[in-house]
Amino acid sequence: MRGLIRAALLLCATALAASACTGSSLDPSPSASPQAPNSPGKAQISQAIPEDLRPAAEAYARYREIDACGLHDPVAAEKASGEGSKGDELMPSDDGFDTCTLRLHKSEFNSTWTLYLRVAQEYDAAVRREAAPEQIGGLNVYVKEQGAPLPSCEVARPLDDTYAIVLDVNPADRDAPVRPICDMARDYVAQLAPLWRDPPRHGSGRTTPALPLAGRDPCQAVAAVAEDLAEGAEIEPREVFECSIRPGTGGAVNPKSKAATGEITVTFGIAEDPARDVSVSPDQYQAVELVGFRAVMGTRAGQCRTVAVWDPNTGIVEDNRDEDALLAVQVVRIDTPDCEPQSRRLVEKILTAVGKP
């Protein structure tokens, strides 16, 4: 068994043009070797996805390749911050690898800016009419400033007519930011323009360690239980890394289980090791072993949530300032109507379809 790789999520130091990662804008730490770039090609879309949702599924498949954290640059953010901040937290979201947050601090307890970046956010004509078209660093973008009480600035770079890369800049001091928020956002995007023009892919070496779960399709995973949920079961791509399935009618299922009457949702992302939930709330969560995956299962908001650790051997440091910071891992999150044996069997089929690292 490989030893645990404990690493900060790192970026190439020569961020705007480099192909091989030989340094980092953050403190260097051990990291996994970069993998080869993903090969382009037409994605396989499940036949259970309704015709009207297939364009979204195809778009998500294309944009799933983009490395959201690779579109950030901590050094560029530090320059744009205007106050000597340090970019020391860079982390994908537990809701999907298409979202990545960069946090800047002056000191351990002095946060200055939080920069949220999302790939393939829905950004259609109606949304664009509410923003101002601009050109920044040679890119055609849209800028929208949000005023008090929660001031922020949003910069969007369209990917097509429906989706965009969206940066949301938020100051820690909302009452007296060190500089105008949209000025900070424009300066940052101007430095990022080469990256945003030709977005890096997962596995290209732009960020390390590599996060190969980002190359899997959650809709392919839920498709594994389509037959169990009866003829007419429909798959719905919700987000780039989230997909649901609704059962059809007449399925042969355990009548004591709600598995055939409710929705099942699968999400891929990064999260704190779920084993912590068992130690914090032992009455609510239990540790389970499912088809070779270490997981935690428990009831949440009236549903059963299973969080499986997909790769136990690569841990991402959540806070690069703290030597004892908690580790985040790649996880598969599966929400089912209940935790009955029938639902558990469907969870196991989904995890088998996801496959091992």
Secondary structure as UniProt FT lines:
FT   STRAND          5..7
FT   STRAND          10..11
FT   TURN            15..17
FT   TURN            47..48
FT   HELIX           51..53
FT   HELIX           54..63
FT   TURN            64..65
FT   HELIX           69..71
FT   HELIX           74..81
FT   STRAND          86..93
FT   TURN            94..95
FT   STRAND          96..107
FT   TURN            108..109
FT   STRAND          110..122
FT   HELIX           125..128
FT   TURN            129..130
FT   STRAND          132..136
FT   TURN            137..138
FT   STRAND          139..146
FT   TURN            148..149
FT   STRAND          152..158
FT   STRAND          163..171
FT   HELIX           181..197
FT   TURN            202..203
FT   STRAND          207..208
FT   HELIX           212..215
FT   HELIX           218..222
FT   HELIX           223..225
FT   HELIX           227..229
FT   TURN            231..232
FT   STRAND          234..239
FT   TURN            240..241
FT   STRAND          242..246
FT   TURN            255..256
FT   TURN            259..261
FT   STRAND          264..272
FT   HELIX           275..280
FT   TURN            282..284
FT   STRAND          285..290
FT   TURN            291..292
FT   STRAND          293..300
FT   TURN            301..302
FT   STRAND          303..309
FT   TURN            312..313
FT   STRAND          314..317
FT   TURN            320..321
FT   TURN            323..324
FT   STRAND          327..336
FT   HELIX           341..354
//
